[in-house]
Amino acid sequence: MRDFDVIIVGGGIAGASLGAEIAGSRRTLIVEAENHCGYHSTGRSAAFYLESYGGPEVARLSTASHDFLASPPAAFAEHGFLRTRGDLHITRDELPDLPPGVECRVVERDELEQLIPGILPEWRRALFEPGCADIDVAALHAAFLRQFRRSGGEVLTDARLQSASLSSGRWTILLNDGSTVAGLVLVNAAGAWADSVALACGVAPLGIAPKRRTMVQLRVGRSGIRELPLVDDAKGTFYFKGEGDRTVWLSPHDEIPTVPCDAAPDEIDVATAIDRFERVVDWPIERVERSWAGLRSFAPDRLPVYGFAADAPAFFWCAGQGGFGIQTSPAAAKMAAALLLGETPDPAVADIDAAIFSPRRFSR
Ligand SMILES: Cc1cc2nc3c(=O)[nH]c(=O)nc-3n(C[C@H](O)[C@H](O)[C@H](O)COP(=O)(O)OP(=O)(O)OC[C@H]3O[C@@H](n4cnc5c(N)ncnc54)[C@H](O)[C@@H]3O)c2cc1C
């Protein structure tokens, strides 16, 4: 049986980014159930960085991730992962409240018409958040995995944890092909399956709930939309961004409770998205080019969970990344690595209170 210091369950952005931080100092294995890493939530995101998203605590992780995403160390990647486009939080009435410190300014109707040609008259104003950017998620995820492997980490795909038991300070993990691997610490970075993995390891679940979100790619009868800002409803019922010259990525901002699964879009959610879009701009819809869905998984308080379980000290939670797991990944991984290794946190996250994200908050 092969033996490791740390075994990470899940090769999405959460497992890959944490793995990249620790592989240099711990013999680390990622076990991924699918035939490639990134098949589930990580490969299905809307791919934007929006500092205000997820409330003030999440915003601290996003802010602390920004510089790494914009200009990573040369050894990590040749280019940054962000392309700035700005975001308009549009409203028919009240402007939204953004977390403190997030740069923004009010845009009145005249300017809104210039920024979003064809916007319908009922949208009176907006809050503009200039820092919003597209993230090259595939490149970021690949760079984390590259760094992980370069530092000595190993990845096993088609390897689903079936069960695990802790004995004499060592986890023995049974995989779907009947083989076993052993590790001193087990990291639960299983996304929508985080509670199932905990149960399979005899650890109390935390109530991590997967929620389905739908994305639709539309071909529209207007060109020149690729560079326009992301547009979201201040009340949270849709968002869309130009993806190509005449294509839009659109979401109805749905959050449908589900079991962990290979998520697929439901026709009704696609129809809802289109209905809401038609109430925002006069851009004629030519066709739906494709649609997809992914799972955003939330802890009961909607904050992510990083830290050792209260009931199993060698079981480390890295879960509940909701709709912000990509944009927070650099800082969250640095913070989680310091917790896991018992080391002083990287300066980029030194002033973030990691206790806010501890799994122990649910047992207090
Ligand atoms: C439609 C949509 C839009 C989004 N937009 C954004 C955005 O714009 N910006 C942003 O920052 N975030 C966004 N998100 C959120 C982001 O995608 C997630 O927070 C992030 O991908 C979660 O990463 P993860 O590694 O935890 O999960 P995943 O990528 O799902 O990885 C978990 C992995 O664990 C594996 N696994 C599960 N069980 C086992 C097991 N028993 N054994 C082995 N492996 C197992 C799975 O196969 C999976 O590959 C969006 C999400 C969705 C669905």
The ligand as a Gaussian input file, in Angstrom:
#p B3LYP/6-31G(d) Opt

LIG

0 1
 C      -22.549000      27.890000     -13.072000
 C      -21.471000      28.263000     -12.098000
 C      -20.885000      29.504000     -12.164000
 C      -19.835000      29.834000     -11.309000
 N      -19.189000      31.013000     -11.508000
 C      -18.124000      31.317000     -10.723000
 C      -17.387000      32.498000     -10.967000
 O      -17.687000      33.262000     -11.886000
 N      -16.324000      32.775000     -10.158000
 C      -15.954000      31.930000      -9.131000
 O      -15.013000      32.228000      -8.414000
 N      -16.645000      30.798000      -8.892000
 C      -17.709000      30.462000      -9.662000
 N      -18.396000      29.321000      -9.447000
 C      -18.034000      28.490000      -8.288000
 C      -16.836000      27.619000      -8.537000
 O      -16.957000      26.959000      -9.778000
 C      -16.735000      26.608000      -7.388000
 O      -16.731000      27.276000      -6.148000
 C      -15.458000      25.789000      -7.478000
 O      -15.287000      25.236000      -8.755000
 C      -15.483000      24.667000      -6.450000
 O      -14.297000      23.926000      -6.625000
 P      -14.138000      22.528000      -5.925000
 O      -12.784000      22.060000      -6.233000
 O      -14.551000      22.634000      -4.501000
 O      -15.265000      21.592000      -6.609000
 P      -15.200000      20.691000      -7.917000
 O      -14.614000      21.398000      -9.046000
 O      -16.578000      20.142000      -8.112000
 O      -14.196000      19.540000      -7.505000
 C      -14.535000      18.541000      -6.568000
 C      -13.978000      17.242000      -7.106000
 O      -14.109000      16.215000      -6.127000
 C      -14.278000      15.013000      -6.832000
 N      -14.842000      14.000000      -5.914000
 C      -16.054000      14.019000      -5.320000
 N      -16.212000      12.927000      -4.567000
 C      -15.060000      12.209000      -4.669000
 C      -14.627000      10.977000      -4.116000
 N      -15.402000      10.244000      -3.284000
 N      -13.389000      10.516000      -4.442000
 C      -12.581000      11.233000      -5.280000
 N      -12.955000      12.419000      -5.835000
 C      -14.186000      12.898000      -5.523000
 C      -15.229000      15.375000      -7.948000
 O      -15.171000      14.428000      -9.002000
 C      -14.745000      16.759000      -8.330000
 O      -13.856000      16.721000      -9.452000
 C      -19.431000      28.935000     -10.300000
 C      -20.039000      27.694000     -10.200000
 C      -21.046000      27.340000     -11.099000
 C      -21.654000      25.980000     -10.992000

